[in-house]
Every structure is written in structure tokens, then in C-alpha cells.
Amino acid sequence: MSLEYGLVVNGPAYGSQASRKAFQFAEAVLAQGHSIKKVFFYQEGVLNASSLILPANDEVDITKQWQELAQRHDIELETCVAAALRRGVIGEDEASQHQLKQHNLAVGFQQAGLGGLATALLKFDRVVQF
């Protein structure tokens, strides 16, 4: 039986293992034939969505890994817009709305309200938080 998963990532791209563990879990779930419909980045997890993260050449680029995984498997990557704005992760729409000259939300990520998380909790067979 194939299950639909949603993931919630609360840990940042670096300085915590939460995002890396979530990514490894996602790969394992997909390898077993299940699907992941949404990864919701919340609290410090929104830092995974910054296009300004530049890891050293010998380090894992977790943001890029999320982007590639999402593209290959049609997974939505959403950040909590309020948490993202507080941490300086700004989408194009929010930059325009607040009259900012720049934005830094990485390609493939969207900003959403907590309704996106609530939907995941109700819609998917399993929701796993990291």
C-alpha cells in the first residue's frame, strides 16, 4: 500500500541535522514507493529556502538537494511566510508588497500561511516532523 506523506522541517539548513535527516527520510520514503506531496518549512526551517546560502565546495548543498528532489518528484516546498519574513527570507511578492528592492526566496520554494501546514495535517496519510 502506497502512502502519501507530508514533512515538516523546523531545523535550519546548517547548524542542525533536522533538514538533512528530513531529506534522507524523504529519499527513503520515495525509494519504497510512497509519495511526498509537501514539505513545509517552519520556524528556523525557513532558512532552507534562502537563495543566499553558499556552502563550501566540499559541503552538502541541502537547499539544492531539496530543489532537485522536489522537481524530480513533484513535491511542493512551502515556507511559513511569517516565520520566513522574520528571518529575512523574502519572496518576490512579499518584497514588492513591502517595497523592498530585493528578494531571496530560492527557486522552487513558495511562501504560504499556516493553512498550508493545516492542510498537510488533514490531507496526507502521514505527516512527519523534523
N, C-alpha and C positions, 0 to 999 in steps of 0.2 A: 504494500500500500504506500503510495507516494503522498507525502505531507507537504503543505505549504508553510514556510517559515517566515517570520519577521524577526529582525535582530535590532536590538537597542544597544548602541555603543556610547558609554559615558566617559570613557578614557580618551585622553589626547593621543595624537599620532606618535608622540615621543614623550618619554618620561614615565610611561606606564605600559604594561603589557596588554591592557584591555583591548586596544584596537587590533593588535597583532593576533591575539587569541581569537577574537571575533572573526578575523579574516580566515584564520586556519580552520575554525569551526565551519565557516561558510563553504570553504573548499571541500571539506569532508562531507557535509550535508549534500552538496551538489553531486559529488562523486558517488554517493549512494542512491542517486536518482530522485532525490527530493528537489523541491524548488524553494527559492528565496525570492519573495516579491518586493520586500522593502527592507532597507537598513536605515534606521532613524538614529541620527547622531544628536545626543543631548548633553547638556552640561559641558564639561571640558571636551567631550567627544566632538563638538562642532569644530574644534581646531583641526580635525582631519580634513576639513573641506577648504582649507586655505590654499590658494594657488601660490602663496609666497613661501611655502615650505620648501627648502632646498637642502636635502640631506647630502652628506658627503658621498662620493662615488662608491665607497665600499659599504654603504649602509642601505638598508631596505627603504624604498620609497613607498610607504604604505598608502599615501594618497593616490599615487599612480596605480598601485595594485587594486585599490577599491574601484577606481575608474575603469580599469580593464575588465575586472570581474563583472561589474555592472553592465558593461557594454556586451560582453560575451553571453550573459545570461538574462538580459533584460530585467535588471534589478533597479528599482528606484532608490536613489541615495538622497535622503532628506535630512536637513538640519533644522533644529528648532530655531526659528527666526529670532526670537527674543534672546535666547542664550547666545546665538551667533553675533547679534548686534552688540551685546555686552562685551564680547571677546574680540571685537574687531574683524569678524568675518562677515563681509558685506557683499550682498548680491547686487546685480546691476539695477534691479527695480528699487531696492532699498536705497542705493546710492543716489538715484535720481530723485526719489521721494524726499530724501533728507538733504538734497542739494550738495552732495559730495562729488568731487571730481574723479574719484577712483572707486573701484570695487575689486574684490579679491576672492570671490567665491569660485572655486575650481570648476572647470568644465565637467558636466555630468552630475553635479550636485544641485539640488533645489532647496529653497527655503520654504518652510511650512510651519504652521502653528502646531500646538499640541494636539489638535484634532487629527493630525497625521499619525501620531502615536496612538491615540484612542482608537482610530480605525484599525490599526495593526492589531491591537489587543483583542478586538472583537472579530476580526475577519479571518485571521490565519489560524491554522491548526496548532501551531506552536510559536511562542514569542520567547526569545532567549536574550537576556540582558548581560552585557559585559561591562 
